[in-house]
Amino acid sequence: MAERRKVKELKASASWVTDVENFRADFDENDKDWVDTKVLKKKIEEHVRKNPDTGLTLDLFNEIVTWKLERQEDRTRHTRGEKVTEEFVRLITTCAFALSHSDRKSLVRGRICVLQGIPGVDMGIASAITALRFPDQHGVIDPVLWEVIYGEERSGFSLSEYQKYLEDLLSTATKLGWPAQEVDFFTWKMGLERKKKK
């Protein structure tokens, strides 16, 4: 793996916007990942509508973790275990969801850092929680996405890398007129398809 470039030196692929737009135009709306994502977003939306001043239940939190990690869930299970209780998840996510700030970067830092207080929650899971809860404001950071957008392999992400990714994601979402989470999803699916062809 190449040495990491400084975050400020990263440039998004010039063809990313067009590539993802074309990919979505031919996308099968019955794709299992897409259907599962829409169902989970709807569950979270309904939960928040019914419980506006509270965070996630432990079951909903676990669904998000499973959705994000798929078959890799055992990666973090040992650090979650009994430490992650219904009350702890509810309190932490209530706090993260209630945060507000006029500066986007400060708000993102606050939400992500608070969510990482849950044992086993890394940048990927924290970004998944925020992307599903705030689909117009956040995206899920992932090695597949990173490679599509910045052309380099990467695993494990810092807050500054997430902020850079989010800046580029939100800019692309504005250009396309899509929610950030959908740009994120279709970029991820496009990246998976590219990997299969290699």
Secondary structure, 3 states (H helix, E strand, C coil): CCCCCCHHHCCCCCCHHHHHHHHHHCCCCCCHHHHHHHHHHHHHHHHHHHCCCCCCCHHHHHHHHHHHHHHHCHHHHHHHHHHCCHHHHHHHHHHHHHCCCCCHHHHHHHHHHHHCCCCCCCHHHHHHHHHHHCCCCCCCCCHHHHHHHHCCCCCCCCHHHHHHHHHHHHHHHHHHCCCHHHHHHHHHHHHHHHHHHC
